[in-house]
């Protein structure tokens, strides 16, 4: 049994801005079921203070890091077998947002230091410190180069890249917040362009670097996907590996999901049609069992392939389909999508923003889930859609390639549809094929639904791989 301390900028059920929070909300719990010890430390943001007033105060301690000299308060709680710790320092974290502030470099250097400084004050004694994304990338170098206590030398470090695009790059002046000499900038360990990079430091100083799918682990070694970190990553050799994410199968369960009009399961999917009719009625679409309903739940960004959707929207709607899109993001994309309801009345709907209950209903009520990402480290929407028997159509990149098996009409295998090149014409070619299967191969489509719902999308396999990784260290 190993004790694993996860350090993260966000995590469910307390705070979320992206997919990182889903991982932190699920992986530690999955590890405890395998007999590992797990704890999580998070910044105590304003929203956490307001939503969780019952957290227990543990102790107060002071953090000294370069010019930083701040007192903080440590809080804790326990959910099932996972211990959660919270670093409260209101000057840094009592704000409306999580990230995007001018002093983010200073804020998260403080958080990294506090996460290490709290260790003598808690009963949980980690064997492995598992850091995540740029927010905590400084922890391995801090632990190995700043701390002289022999206890800190015992810790092994795993660093997970959830999205290489966001690297935590800050001006060189940010070094004034560190207890590191200029040597680590001069030798290139933390230098990136003319500043410092939290992510580069995490990659170099962690014992193992993971990312969230096998294909993405290979892609980021190339100039196309490496975001100028490909050479740094290549130097990790066999210490860089990909482990695909899972989803919370209790929260995402069509047989118990309270957001659905009717529940259904792989053993009896008849109520999926009732969910479709209910969704059509709710959104003002023509209520009909026999028309393909395509769903999209996403951030509206170039990364998610939304420009392909806009470019081919007329072609898509020239097919015998209905379309529902839920999301927010780029203003241009939002404004273009706001036109679809008047252009295609009772056939297309755009919900601008996010609605958790509606997202569940879209995953359950649609026939096809469209996810044409430019790149996708792992992706969870395709996993959710398969869980609900809504067939994913994805681009073959990152975790999408690893988790969706293309339909083979000759032997009936597969769990979805996919296309290789990031081109609108190729997406339309595969979409036309999917529509053809839906309308003219009913038995094949029903088989696709069963096969998609049979895929194990839980955290069990991923937790086993992480356990093996920790043990190998």
C-alpha positions as a Python dict, from the first residue, in 0.01 Angstrom:
ca = {
    (1, 'X'): (0, 0, 0),
    (2, 'X'): (126, 347, -93),
    (3, 'X'): (7, 686, 29),
    (4, 'X'): (-50, 926, -260),
    (5, 'X'): (-86, 1301, -209),
    (6, 'X'): (-254, 1475, -504),
    (7, 'X'): (-181, 1846, -537),
    (8, 'X'): (-408, 2032, -776),
    (9, 'X'): (-544, 2374, -866),
    (10, 'X'): (-899, 2236, -867),
    (11, 'X'): (-1097, 1923, -788),
    (12, 'X'): (-1449, 1795, -748),
    (13, 'X'): (-1668, 1796, -549),
    (14, 'X'): (-1533, 2130, -430),
    (15, 'X'): (-1432, 2342, -729),
    (16, 'X'): (-1417, 2300, -1107),
    (17, 'X'): (-1319, 2494, -1416),
    (18, 'X'): (-1222, 2204, -1645),
    (19, 'X'): (-1149, 1835, -1685),
    (20, 'X'): (-868, 1838, -1427),
    (21, 'X'): (-1133, 1870, -1155),
    (22, 'X'): (-1307, 1554, -1278),
    (23, 'X'): (-982, 1355, -1252),
    (24, 'X'): (-910, 1480, -900),
    (25, 'X'): (-1269, 1403, -805),
    (26, 'X'): (-1246, 1040, -919),
    (27, 'X'): (-892, 897, -932),
    (28, 'X'): (-804, 927, -559),
    (29, 'X'): (-1130, 752, -465),
    (30, 'X'): (-1065, 477, -720),
    (31, 'X'): (-718, 425, -573),
    (32, 'X'): (-854, 385, -220),
    (33, 'X'): (-1075, 103, -346),
    (34, 'X'): (-753, -70, -452),
    (35, 'X'): (-609, -34, -103),
    (36, 'X'): (-397, 276, -160),
    (37, 'X'): (-405, 574, 74),
    (38, 'X'): (-507, 899, -94),
    (39, 'X'): (-524, 1265, 4),
    (40, 'X'): (-581, 1583, -198),
    (41, 'X'): (-468, 1940, -130),
    (42, 'X'): (-640, 2236, -298),
    (43, 'X'): (-632, 2613, -267),
    (44, 'X'): (-924, 2734, -54),
    (45, 'X'): (-1096, 2957, -304),
    (46, 'X'): (-1376, 3198, -220),
    (47, 'X'): (-1635, 2960, -368),
    (48, 'X'): (-1514, 2676, -144),
    (49, 'X'): (-1538, 2898, 165),
    (50, 'X'): (-1893, 2997, 73),
    (51, 'X'): (-2018, 2650, -24),
    (52, 'X'): (-1842, 2439, 241),
    (53, 'X'): (-1846, 2628, 573),
    (54, 'X'): (-1823, 2303, 771),
    (55, 'X'): (-1456, 2233, 685),
    (56, 'X'): (-1239, 2161, 989),
    (57, 'X'): (-955, 2398, 1080),
    (58, 'X'): (-633, 2203, 1137),
    (59, 'X'): (-353, 2453, 1203),
    (60, 'X'): (-187, 2778, 1104),
    (61, 'X'): (164, 2809, 960),
    (62, 'X'): (377, 3060, 777),
    (63, 'X'): (514, 3026, 424),
    (64, 'X'): (845, 3189, 326),
    (65, 'X'): (935, 3174, -43),
    (66, 'X'): (1155, 3447, -186),
    (67, 'X'): (973, 3774, -123),
    (68, 'X'): (660, 3585, -13),
    (69, 'X'): (603, 3585, 363),
    (70, 'X'): (243, 3491, 431),
    (71, 'X'): (49, 3311, 700),
    (72, 'X'): (-206, 3052, 595),
    (73, 'X'): (-463, 2829, 759),
    (74, 'X'): (-498, 2459, 683),
    (75, 'X'): (-846, 2304, 671),
    (76, 'X'): (-954, 1947, 607),
    (77, 'X'): (-1242, 1710, 555),
    (78, 'X'): (-1283, 1345, 462),
    (79, 'X'): (-1512, 1197, 199),
    (80, 'X'): (-1530, 820, 207),
    (81, 'X'): (-1163, 721, 232),
    (82, 'X'): (-1007, 1031, 74),
    (83, 'X'): (-870, 1312, 293),
    (84, 'X'): (-898, 1665, 150),
    (85, 'X'): (-677, 1952, 267),
    (86, 'X'): (-731, 2319, 184),
    (87, 'X'): (-476, 2599, 195),
    (88, 'X'): (-648, 2922, 297),
    (89, 'X'): (-473, 3248, 219),
    (90, 'X'): (-733, 3509, 135),
    (91, 'X'): (-495, 3760, -26),
    (92, 'X'): (-432, 3502, -298),
    (93, 'X'): (-745, 3290, -321),
    (94, 'X'): (-1045, 3486, -192),
    (95, 'X'): (-1138, 3595, -544),
    (96, 'X'): (-1429, 3534, -778),
    (97, 'X'): (-1223, 3332, -1028),
    (98, 'X'): (-964, 3057, -1007),
    (99, 'X'): (-706, 3168, -1263),
    (100, 'X'): (-633, 3450, -1503),
    (101, 'X'): (-491, 3706, -1259),
    (102, 'X'): (-175, 3912, -1309),
    (103, 'X'): (-17, 3755, -1000),
    (104, 'X'): (-98, 3391, -1087),
    (105, 'X'): (272, 3304, -1082),
    (106, 'X'): (311, 3432, -726),
    (107, 'X'): (-19, 3280, -613),
    (108, 'X'): (68, 2930, -724),
    (109, 'X'): (430, 2944, -610),
    (110, 'X'): (282, 3019, -269),
    (111, 'X'): (40, 2727, -305),
    (112, 'X'): (318, 2486, -408),
    (113, 'X'): (529, 2591, -110),
    (114, 'X'): (235, 2568, 128),
    (115, 'X'): (150, 2217, 5),
    (116, 'X'): (503, 2107, 100),
    (117, 'X'): (521, 2310, 421),
    (118, 'X'): (198, 2155, 551),
    (119, 'X'): (342, 1801, 552),
    (120, 'X'): (494, 1810, 903),
    (121, 'X'): (159, 1935, 1037),
    (122, 'X'): (-59, 1645, 911),
    (123, 'X'): (-89, 1277, 997),
    (124, 'X'): (-101, 1168, 632),
    (125, 'X'): (252, 1071, 526),
    (126, 'X'): (283, 1045, 148),
    (127, 'X'): (511, 808, -41),
    (128, 'X'): (430, 977, -372),
    (129, 'X'): (339, 1340, -444),
    (130, 'X'): (125, 1349, -758),
    (131, 'X'): (117, 1699, -909),
    (132, 'X'): (-108, 1813, -1193),
    (133, 'X'): (-77, 2070, -1472),
    (134, 'X'): (110, 2401, -1451),
    (135, 'X'): (-39, 2513, -1119),
    (136, 'X'): (170, 2262, -924),
    (137, 'X'): (462, 2210, -1161),
    (138, 'X'): (712, 2379, -926),
    (139, 'X'): (666, 2123, -648),
    (140, 'X'): (919, 1858, -767),
    (141, 'X'): (1203, 2111, -806),
    (142, 'X'): (1114, 2284, -479),
    (143, 'X'): (1105, 1955, -292),
    (144, 'X'): (1433, 1828, -437),
    (145, 'X'): (1635, 2151, -436),
    (146, 'X'): (1504, 2367, -149),
    (147, 'X'): (1422, 2131, 136),
    (148, 'X'): (1711, 1988, 340),
    (149, 'X'): (1500, 1771, 573),
    (150, 'X'): (1576, 1405, 481),
    (151, 'X'): (1203, 1329, 495),
    (152, 'X'): (1148, 1537, 181),
    (153, 'X'): (1412, 1339, -7),
    (154, 'X'): (1206, 1022, 35),
    (155, 'X'): (911, 1144, -171),
    (156, 'X'): (870, 1025, -528),
    (157, 'X'): (709, 1262, -777),
    (158, 'X'): (456, 1195, -1053),
    (159, 'X'): (358, 1489, -1271),
    (160, 'X'): (50, 1466, -1495),
    (161, 'X'): (-3, 1687, -1799),
    (162, 'X'): (-375, 1724, -1861),
    (163, 'X'): (-332, 1978, -2141),
    (164, 'X'): (11, 2082, -2268),
    (165, 'X'): (-130, 2402, -2413),
    (166, 'X'): (-147, 2565, -2067),
    (167, 'X'): (211, 2576, -1938),
    (168, 'X'): (226, 2834, -1661),
    (169, 'X'): (476, 3062, -1832),
    (170, 'X'): (563, 3381, -1640),
    (171, 'X'): (816, 3666, -1657),
    (172, 'X'): (1163, 3604, -1512),
    (173, 'X'): (1079, 3852, -1234),
    (174, 'X'): (853, 3580, -1090),
    (175, 'X'): (1173, 3411, -966),
    (176, 'X'): (1179, 3662, -682),
    (177, 'X'): (901, 3452, -529),
    (178, 'X'): (1118, 3139, -529),
    (179, 'X'): (1391, 3019, -296),
    (180, 'X'): (1585, 2903, -603),
    (181, 'X'): (1905, 3063, -725),
    (182, 'X'): (1950, 3196, -1078),
    (183, 'X'): (2144, 2877, -1150),
    (184, 'X'): (1818, 2698, -1234),
    (185, 'X'): (1727, 2966, -1484),
    (186, 'X'): (2076, 2990, -1631),
    (187, 'X'): (2102, 2612, -1684),
    (188, 'X'): (1764, 2608, -1862),
    (189, 'X'): (1575, 2390, -1611),
    (190, 'X'): (1299, 2644, -1558),
    (191, 'X'): (1379, 2892, -1836),
    (192, 'X'): (1132, 2918, -2123),
    (193, 'X'): (1176, 3197, -2376),
    (194, 'X'): (1283, 3486, -2152),
    (195, 'X'): (1076, 3380, -1855),
    (196, 'X'): (1009, 3074, -1641),
    (197, 'X'): (780, 2778, -1701),
    (198, 'X'): (610, 2588, -1422),
    (199, 'X'): (531, 2300, -1657),
    (200, 'X'): (888, 2268, -1782),
    (201, 'X'): (1011, 2247, -1423),
    (202, 'X'): (753, 1977, -1348),
    (203, 'X'): (853, 1771, -1652),
    (204, 'X'): (1227, 1789, -1578),
    (205, 'X'): (1218, 1727, -1203),
    (206, 'X'): (937, 1472, -1169),
    (207, 'X'): (1044, 1107, -1151),
    (208, 'X'): (760, 1007, -1383),
    (209, 'X'): (555, 1220, -1621),
    (210, 'X'): (214, 1099, -1731),
    (211, 'X'): (-48, 1234, -1961),
    (212, 'X'): (-405, 1131, -2010),
    (213, 'X'): (-394, 893, -2308),
    (214, 'X'): (-137, 681, -2485),
    (215, 'X'): (-183, 855, -2819),
    (216, 'X'): (-145, 1202, -2666),
    (217, 'X'): (178, 1086, -2497),
    (218, 'X'): (314, 1012, -2845),
    (219, 'X'): (163, 1321, -3009),
    (220, 'X'): (328, 1566, -2769),
    (221, 'X'): (671, 1442, -2878),
    (222, 'X'): (606, 1602, -3219),
    (223, 'X'): (633, 1965, -3322),
    (224, 'X'): (266, 1962, -3427),
    (225, 'X'): (138, 1890, -3075),
    (226, 'X'): (440, 1952, -2853),
    (227, 'X'): (377, 2325, -2792),
    (228, 'X'): (757, 2375, -2806),
    (229, 'X'): (803, 2131, -2517),
    (230, 'X'): (863, 1824, -2738),
    (231, 'X'): (1241, 1811, -2679),
    (232, 'X'): (1200, 1849, -2303),
    (233, 'X'): (946, 1567, -2305),
    (234, 'X'): (1161, 1348, -2529),
    (235, 'X'): (1437, 1363, -2267),
    (236, 'X'): (1210, 1177, -2023),
    (237, 'X'): (1233, 864, -2239),
    (238, 'X'): (1053, 571, -2078),
    (239, 'X'): (957, 792, -1783),
    (240, 'X'): (687, 954, -2000),
    (241, 'X'): (372, 746, -2040),
    (242, 'X'): (1, 780, -2111),
    (243, 'X'): (-282, 651, -1892),
    (244, 'X'): (-632, 719, -2022),
    (245, 'X'): (-889, 877, -1791),
    (246, 'X'): (-1218, 726, -1685),
    (247, 'X'): (-1545, 888, -1575),
    (248, 'X'): (-1756, 874, -1259),
    (249, 'X'): (-1991, 592, -1357),
    (250, 'X'): (-2218, 660, -1059),
    (251, 'X'): (-2282, 1018, -1165),
    (252, 'X'): (-2304, 918, -1533),
    (253, 'X'): (-2542, 623, -1521),
    (254, 'X'): (-2848, 611, -1750),
    (255, 'X'): (-3018, 354, -1527),
    (256, 'X'): (-3020, 587, -1221),
    (257, 'X'): (-2971, 938, -1365),
    (258, 'X'): (-3237, 1162, -1208),
    (259, 'X'): (-3200, 1423, -1483),
    (260, 'X'): (-3349, 1187, -1742),
    (261, 'X'): (-3715, 1171, -1837),
    (262, 'X'): (-3694, 791, -1826),
    (263, 'X'): (-3412, 564, -1714),
    (264, 'X'): (-3273, 283, -1926),
    (265, 'X'): (-2985, 35, -1933),
    (266, 'X'): (-2791, -183, -2172),
    (267, 'X'): (-3036, -463, -2094),
    (268, 'X'): (-3338, -255, -2194),
    (269, 'X'): (-3277, 57, -2403),
    (270, 'X'): (-3640, 122, -2504),
    (271, 'X'): (-3666, 426, -2277),
    (272, 'X'): (-3382, 595, -2465),
    (273, 'X'): (-3644, 687, -2728),
    (274, 'X'): (-3858, 844, -2457),
    (275, 'X'): (-3555, 1052, -2351),
    (276, 'X'): (-3516, 1163, -2713),
    (277, 'X'): (-3879, 1269, -2746),
    (278, 'X'): (-3862, 1454, -2413),
    (279, 'X'): (-3547, 1641, -2522),
    (280, 'X'): (-3701, 1734, -2857),
    (281, 'X'): (-4014, 1865, -2685),
    (282, 'X'): (-3813, 2059, -2424),
    (283, 'X'): (-3600, 2231, -2689),
    (284, 'X'): (-3875, 2302, -2941),
    (285, 'X'): (-3755, 2053, -3200),
    (286, 'X'): (-3996, 1848, -3408),
    (287, 'X'): (-4081, 1547, -3193),
    (288, 'X'): (-3998, 1238, -3396),
    (289, 'X'): (-3837, 902, -3322),
    (290, 'X'): (-3724, 849, -3679),
    (291, 'X'): (-3497, 1152, -3733),
    (292, 'X'): (-3129, 1140, -3630),
    (293, 'X'): (-3064, 1380, -3341),
    (294, 'X'): (-2701, 1499, -3321),
    (295, 'X'): (-2565, 1642, -2996),
    (296, 'X'): (-2264, 1856, -2909),
    (297, 'X'): (-2165, 1950, -2552),
    (298, 'X'): (-1839, 2142, -2550),
    (299, 'X'): (-1636, 2453, -2495),
    (300, 'X'): (-1679, 2662, -2806),
    (301, 'X'): (-1314, 2691, -2911),
    (302, 'X'): (-1094, 2618, -3210),
    (303, 'X'): (-944, 2323, -3019),
    (304, 'X'): (-1284, 2154, -3007),
    (305, 'X'): (-1324, 2173, -3385),
    (306, 'X'): (-1606, 2427, -3376),
    (307, 'X'): (-1473, 2604, -3684),
    (308, 'X'): (-1523, 2279, -3875),
    (309, 'X'): (-1883, 2273, -3753),
    (310, 'X'): (-1944, 2633, -3859),
    (311, 'X'): (-1777, 2581, -4194),
    (312, 'X'): (-1993, 2277, -4271),
    (313, 'X'): (-2310, 2377, -4087),
    (314, 'X'): (-2512, 2417, -4406),
    (315, 'X'): (-2393, 2077, -4527),
    (316, 'X'): (-2484, 1919, -4194),
    (317, 'X'): (-2832, 2070, -4192),
    (318, 'X'): (-2888, 1966, -4555),
    (319, 'X'): (-2898, 1611, -4418),
    (320, 'X'): (-3209, 1462, -4259),
    (321, 'X'): (-3096, 1545, -3905),
    (322, 'X'): (-3166, 1761, -3603),
    (323, 'X'): (-2888, 1937, -3409),
    (324, 'X'): (-2853, 2052, -3048),
    (325, 'X'): (-2544, 2236, -2921),
    (326, 'X'): (-2473, 2321, -2556),
    (327, 'X'): (-2171, 2530, -2465),
    (328, 'X'): (-1999, 2864, -2433),
    (329, 'X'): (-1665, 3013, -2527),
    (330, 'X'): (-1540, 3215, -2822),
    (331, 'X'): (-1768, 3515, -2887),
    (332, 'X'): (-1754, 3473, -3264),
    (333, 'X'): (-1860, 3108, -3242),
    (334, 'X'): (-2139, 3192, -2998),
    (335, 'X'): (-2274, 3468, -3221),
    (336, 'X'): (-2269, 3246, -3530),
    (337, 'X'): (-2449, 2964, -3348),
    (338, 'X'): (-2719, 3199, -3220),
    (339, 'X'): (-2845, 3224, -3578),
    (340, 'X'): (-2919, 2852, -3624),
    (341, 'X'): (-3262, 2847, -3458),
    (342, 'X'): (-3404, 3108, -3697),
    (343, 'X'): (-3223, 2956, -3995),
    (344, 'X'): (-3335, 2602, -3916),
    (345, 'X'): (-3656, 2633, -3710),
    (346, 'X'): (-3755, 2322, -3513),
    (347, 'X'): (-3443, 2148, -3647),
    (348, 'X'): (-3152, 2314, -3464),
    (349, 'X'): (-3105, 2457, -3114),
    (350, 'X'): (-2814, 2636, -2948),
    (351, 'X'): (-2808, 2674, -2568),
    (352, 'X'): (-2542, 2934, -2487),
    (353, 'X'): (-2388, 2861, -2148),
    (354, 'X'): (-2378, 2547, -1941),
    (355, 'X'): (-2663, 2353, -1785),
    (356, 'X'): (-2568, 2034, -1603),
    (357, 'X'): (-2914, 1879, -1618),
    (358, 'X'): (-2950, 1957, -1987),
    (359, 'X'): (-2610, 1804, -2060),
    (360, 'X'): (-2728, 1474, -1910),
    (361, 'X'): (-3043, 1488, -2123),
    (362, 'X'): (-2842, 1556, -2439),
    (363, 'X'): (-2612, 1261, -2373),
    (364, 'X'): (-2916, 1038, -2322),
    (365, 'X'): (-3155, 1176, -2584),
    (366, 'X'): (-2930, 1210, -2887),
    (367, 'X'): (-2844, 939, -3139),
    (368, 'X'): (-2502, 1069, -3240),
    (369, 'X'): (-2246, 1276, -3046),
    (370, 'X'): (-2018, 1494, -3260),
    (371, 'X'): (-1665, 1567, -3129),
    (372, 'X'): (-1431, 1678, -3412),
    (373, 'X'): (-1144, 1808, -3195),
    (374, 'X'): (-822, 1947, -3337),
    (375, 'X'): (-649, 1782, -3042),
    (376, 'X'): (-787, 1614, -2731),
    (377, 'X'): (-551, 1491, -2457),
    (378, 'X'): (-817, 1249, -2332),
    (379, 'X'): (-1172, 1378, -2356),
    (380, 'X'): (-1458, 1262, -2138),
    (381, 'X'): (-1759, 1351, -2354),
    (382, 'X'): (-1703, 1053, -2582),
    (383, 'X'): (-1685, 826, -2275),
    (384, 'X'): (-2011, 968, -2137),
    (385, 'X'): (-2186, 939, -2472),
    (386, 'X'): (-2086, 572, -2504),
    (387, 'X'): (-2207, 511, -2149),
    (388, 'X'): (-2548, 649, -2257),
    (389, 'X'): (-2561, 461, -2587),
    (390, 'X'): (-2518, 778, -2793),
    (391, 'X'): (-2270, 694, -3066),
    (392, 'X'): (-1962, 921, -3080),
    (393, 'X'): (-1822, 1058, -3405),
    (394, 'X'): (-1471, 1183, -3331),
    (395, 'X'): (-1148, 1288, -3494),
    (396, 'X'): (-864, 1039, -3447),
    (397, 'X'): (-649, 1231, -3201),
    (398, 'X'): (-534, 1181, -2842),
    (399, 'X'): (-779, 1004, -2616),
    (400, 'X'): (-1048, 1006, -2883),
    (401, 'X'): (-842, 767, -3093),
    (402, 'X'): (-766, 549, -2790),
    (403, 'X'): (-1124, 515, -2670),
    (404, 'X'): (-1347, 504, -2980),
    (405, 'X'): (-1324, 201, -3210),
    (406, 'X'): (-1451, 281, -3563),
    (407, 'X'): (-1756, 86, -3681),
    (408, 'X'): (-1681, -193, -3927),
    (409, 'X'): (-1992, -275, -4127),
    (410, 'X'): (-1849, -608, -4242),
    (411, 'X'): (-1793, -771, -3904),
    (412, 'X'): (-2013, -538, -3695),
    (413, 'X'): (-1736, -437, -3456),
    (414, 'X'): (-1686, -86, -3323),
    (415, 'X'): (-1819, 168, -3077),
    (416, 'X'): (-1843, 480, -3295),
    (417, 'X'): (-1719, 661, -3604),
    (418, 'X'): (-1394, 850, -3665),
    (419, 'X'): (-1204, 1051, -3923),
    (420, 'X'): (-830, 1110, -3943),
    (421, 'X'): (-752, 1450, -4092),
    (422, 'X'): (-875, 1780, -3950),
    (423, 'X'): (-1074, 1873, -4258),
    (424, 'X'): (-1441, 1957, -4295),
    (425, 'X'): (-1484, 1740, -4605),
    (426, 'X'): (-1350, 1436, -4424),
    (427, 'X'): (-1577, 1500, -4125),
    (428, 'X'): (-1876, 1528, -4361),
    (429, 'X'): (-1781, 1206, -4541),
    (430, 'X'): (-1786, 1010, -4214),
    (431, 'X'): (-2099, 1189, -4091),
    (432, 'X'): (-2278, 1091, -4412),
    (433, 'X'): (-2170, 732, -4353),
    (434, 'X'): (-2301, 740, -3995),
    (435, 'X'): (-2634, 881, -4116),
    (436, 'X'): (-2656, 604, -4374),
    (437, 'X'): (-2597, 336, -4108),
    (438, 'X'): (-2856, 498, -3882),
    (439, 'X'): (-3130, 501, -4146),
    (440, 'X'): (-3052, 190, -4351),
    (441, 'X'): (-2881, -51, -4110),
    (442, 'X'): (-3106, -54, -3805),
    (443, 'X'): (-2964, -381, -3673),
    (444, 'X'): (-2609, -250, -3709),
    (445, 'X'): (-2700, 69, -3521),
    (446, 'X'): (-2862, -124, -3236),
    (447, 'X'): (-2549, -337, -3214),
    (448, 'X'): (-2336, -23, -3204),
    (449, 'X'): (-2541, 104, -2910),
    (450, 'X'): (-2493, -221, -2716),
    (451, 'X'): (-2121, -231, -2790),
    (452, 'X'): (-2071, 133, -2690),
    (453, 'X'): (-2259, 80, -2363),
    (454, 'X'): (-2051, -232, -2293),
    (455, 'X'): (-1722, -39, -2285),
    (456, 'X'): (-1573, -11, -1935),
    (457, 'X'): (-1536, 366, -1899),
    (458, 'X'): (-1486, 357, -1520),
    (459, 'X'): (-1167, 456, -1339),
    (460, 'X'): (-1090, 93, -1246),
    (461, 'X'): (-844, 21, -1527),
    (462, 'X'): (-674, 361, -1495),
    (463, 'X'): (-643, 326, -1116),
    (464, 'X'): (-480, -14, -1163),
    (465, 'X'): (-224, 137, -1403),
    (466, 'X'): (-149, 422, -1162),
    (467, 'X'): (-108, 174, -876),
    (468, 'X'): (143, -18, -1085),
    (469, 'X'): (324, 306, -1168),
    (470, 'X'): (351, 407, -803),
    (471, 'X'): (473, 60, -709),
    (472, 'X'): (739, 68, -982),
    (473, 'X'): (888, 380, -825),
}
